[in-house]
């Protein structure tokens, strides 16, 4: 009798544990999607978590969002915006094609105007995995195809586009290949702020996605062109890190150029990709840069070698 009671108690505890596990994200349930809000200006916020940094720009008659994070994060972004303003989201800008910046698009209202650089539109229609991903399988159905085309761009620009006027003005720029071949710089002139996406993801060795047009040879020039061309900006919203200064952008351009020149010199000296990648260290003058991932360093070295062999300048 006691044994039966004991077994019954164990079964009940086990069942309760399964319920608790399910509520905490076990049993096939997802963990809560937590978005952290950082206020930069009275009408500009950065939403962190769930993928790339998302900017929320509250305008006179609506809201512009920059980047929409990973799959399933579109609605949490919209819910968080409702806590900040009762104005509707009217515009969504994607800085580039990667899934952690565009997948949430499919959860935005169909009325939202989605704007990207023209190469990004082509890339989003294919959603080819980035060239450093372990799984290089091209999806049979993209997230946009699975949603009947919802979330794909409605408008594109080549080199520059201006949206809205006055204090609501947003200037979009493209300065050339780098992280991808469609990296948009999103400038809020009245706030002296720019969202750079992953062409400046943070102070680290960049991910150069050759599958989607990224280029080691063009990266430093594209960064330098942004530094030289965009005026009156103090704050940079990075793709995945904290905010940076305009001086930080210049430094990051120099960092990428130093890497490119060093690897080109090593290739000319007859060193192998493995020799260069295993020996490379972040130069002392770039103190504070993130410890590099060995696989990413090797991938970037290999891309420099490939572009050099092809006689490509990276453009």
Phi, psi and omega in degrees: 000312179296322180297320179295318178298318181298315179296321179298320179296318179297318179297318180296318178296319179298318179295318179297321179298321179296321179296314180297317179299319180295320180291333182266004177113357177274183176061027178088355179274144179276150176291156179302142180269104184262125177248127177265137182252129175240121181273120177264318178222176180301332182233022178223126183230155172244126177257123184246150182109143175080016181136209181293159179296132180254132175260142177236114183249112182269116184257185183298319186236012180178188184233134171254133179246139175245113179074142191234016169066195184285170176305136178088357183258357179297313181294317175302325175298312180298320179296319180292323179298323179298335177283341183264329183200157175262006178283146183282150172285122183249335188220140177229125178246131175254130182286333178191185195274345192296147188301332180279005177236340186239344188297326179294348179308322188293345180265355178280153178303146181296343181281346184290135178278117182256126187235134178215168170291147190301325178291328178295322177301314178299317180294320181292333178289341181252323182051050176290136180303149179294155190291348179260357181290144179295321180264112182262015181291124177283127184298135177295327178224124179283166179298331180283320176296322179294342179247030176056037177084355179297137179096350177282155183297146176257335180223150178227165173223160180263295182246323181205144174212143175244129177249136174067178183223169177062221182290346179271358186302138173230126178252129179252133181230152169227125184245010178120175185291154178190261175297315172222193174257022181215029186289112180268139172257124186250108187256133173252089188303318184293342181251001179053043185225146176226141170261119185262352183061210187269002170290341168223076183285337183160179179279087182200175173291124187287155168275119180252106187267091181295332179298331180244034171086005179296154185213128174289323181291325183272338187308306182295324179292320179296319177294318180295320178298320177297316180298318182283331191264322183278127184248157172058046175240134178252327190238135177244123171276118182275170181292325186216359186245200176279174178292149179238168178261171178295326176296326178297325179295316178300315179299320182291324174298315179296321179301314180291325178291320178299318178299312182300312182294321180295317180291320177299320179295320180295321178296317179298329179280357176091012180282151179276165177302315181297320179297315181292313183297319183288334183267341187291136176228155176295125180304147184301330183290348177256048179300137179098351176288148183296145177300127187287147172281129183303319182295322181289320177300313180297319179299317181290322176298314181299323180291321176301315180298315182296314180293325178293317178298325181280355182072022185271140173273355181095358181269000000 
